[in-house]
Amino acid sequence: MKTRMIACLIATAVVSTLITRQVVSREPPKPDDKPAADRPQMSEKQKAMMEAWQKAGEVGPNHRNLDPLAGAWTCGVKFYPEPGAPALESTAKATLSWIFGGRFLKLEYQGDWAGQPFEGIGLLGYDNAKKKYTSMWVDSCSTAIMTELGTYDSGAKTFTWTGTMDCPLNNKPCQVRSTYRIIDNSKFVFEMWGEDESGKMKKDMEITYTRQ
């Protein structure tokens, strides 16, 4: 982590230097200006570092795979309190919009939970360095930030994320899995699974998104 931070700082410094040089070069010379004897030049290591950071920040086809999720949606929510029990159903609204030049999809969700207003914000993206899809979620019912890494199956048109979260019942980490299955341009289905007390995965939630 420390090495990555140092590399980032160096790359930022190099970019700042280059931008400053470009701005200064566009300014008309003053009568008493003297040509600089030495101008900063990037070393081969710095050039390689810059290229690596630029490549890691590029928007590519993997990001475009998320395009079908963008838009405004009406949500049909089913929550499964325990296996075999009837689902608790509700409705919600959500918008998914691209931010930072198409690098992340921002999910804004509004509904209710146990009869109380519920809001959530998520980010979906693709990490070029990790070569994995990424997911982040926070909401009005928790103080935790849930993060997951995932893959995309183009044949099934399904994103699958996995991660861990701390269970408030026993303060131990438990496995979680979530999927986004694209039906067509007007509908996709989100499912969330989590570990039960025996360690088996159980379906906790299903949300059907219908485009408004």
N, C-alpha and C positions, 0 to 999 in steps of 0.2 A: 504493500500500500504506500509506504514512504517513497519507494523508488518511482511509483506511478505519479505521485504528487509532484516530485521533483521534475520528472519528465514533462508533466503538464505545465509547470511553471516556466521551464526553459522554453517550451514550445510557444507559450503565451508571450514571453519576452521577445522571442524572435519575430513573431507576428507583429507585435507592437512596434518593433524597430523598423520592420519593412513598411508598415503603414505610415509611420512618421516620415520615413525617407520619401515615400510617394507624395505625401502632402507637401513636404518642403520642396520637392523637385518641381511642383506645379507653381510655386510662388515665384514671381519675377525677381531676378537678382537685384540686389541693392548696389548702388555705385561703389560702396566701400567693401562689398562682400569679397572674400577671398576663397578660392577653391579649397575644399578640404583635402588635406594631404592623405588622410587615410579614411576609408569608409568601411563600416562593419560588413564583413562577408561571412556567410554561413559556412561552417565546416561540413564535411561529408556526413559526419555523424548527425549534425543538426538538420541537414537536408533529409536524411533518412527518417529522422524523428518527425519532422514536419509532414513528410509523405505518409507515414504510418498514422498520425493523428487525423490527417485529412481523409484518408481512406476509411478510418474507423467512424468518421462522422458523416459519410456519404449516405444519401437516401437511395435505396435500390429496390429490386424486385421483391425482396422479402417484406419490405414495408408495404408495397403495393398489394400484397396478399390480404392486408387488413382492410382494404378499401370497401369491400361489401358491408362492413360493420358501421361505416360512417353514416350519420344522418340522425333524424329525429324518430323516436320509436315509442309505441305503446306496449306496455309489458304485462303479460299474464303470468303471475307468480304462483308457484306451488311450493310450499314448505312442508317437509316430511319430518315431524317431530320424533318419530321412531319407526322402525320397519314394521310394515303391516298396518299402521295407523292411517286414517284418512288424511289426505293432504289439506293443509290450511291454505286457502286461496285468497289472493288479493290482486290489485292492479297497481301499476306504477307508470311513470314516464321517464324516458332517458334520452339524452343526446350524446352522440359520439362525434367529436370534431378534431380535425388535424391541427396540431400546434407545432411550433418550432420548425417550420418549413417541411412538414410532412414526416417528421421523425417520430412523433408520438400521437396516438389517439387518446384524447381526453374524454373520459366517460363521466357524465354528470347524471346522477340517478335520484329520483324523488318518488317516494311511496310511503308505505306505513309498515310498522312492525309491532305486532301484539297490540294493535289499536292506537299506536303512537306514531307521530310523524317520523319518517326515516329518510336520511339523506346519505349519499355516498359519492365519492370521487375516486376514479381509477385512471391508470395510465396503461396503455398497451403499446408495445413497440418491438423492435428487433435490434439486438445488440450485435453489431458487426464483429466486435472483438471476441465475444463469447460464442458467436454463431448460434444464438438461441433467441427465441421470442421471450419477452419479458412482460411481467404484469405486476402492478402495484395497486393496492386498495386500502382506503380509509373510509370510515363512516361515523355517523353520529351515535352509534351504540357501543363503540369500542375505543380504547386508547391505543390499540395496537396498529401497526402498519404491516399488512400481509403482502409478501412478495413471492413470486413464483417464476420459474423458468420453463419454457415450453418449446414445442415443435409444431410443424404444420404438415398435415397429410393432404396433399393436393387432390388425390383420388377421392378421398372421403370428404374433402372440403371442411376439415375439422382441425381446429387448434386445440392442443392439449397442454395444460400447464400443471406442474407439480411443485410442491413446496411443503413447508411446515409452519405450524402456528402453535402458540402455547395455549393449552386448554385451561380455562379458568377453574374447572372443577378439581383438577389435580395438580395444576401448575407444571405440567409436563408437556414436552413437544409432541404433537401428533401430525401425521401425514395428511395433506389435503391435495385434492386433484380437481381441476376445473376444465371444462371444455366449452368451446364455441363451435357449434355445428351449423354451417351455412346451408339453408334449405334452398333459397333463391335470392334474388336481389331485394325481395320485399320481406324476407323472414329469416331469422336465425334463432337457434336455441342454445341457451346457456345452462350447463349443469354443474353442480358442485357436490363433491364427495368428500367424506371425512372418515377418520378411524373411529370405530366404536370401542367400547371398553375391552373387547377381546382382541383388538388390533385389526379387525376386518373392516374393509371399506364399505360405507353405506352412503346411499344417496340422500343428501340433505335438502337440496333445492333444485328446482327447475324453473327457468324463466324463458318464456317464448316472446321474442321481440318481433313486433309487426310494424313495418314502416308506416309512418303517418302520411 
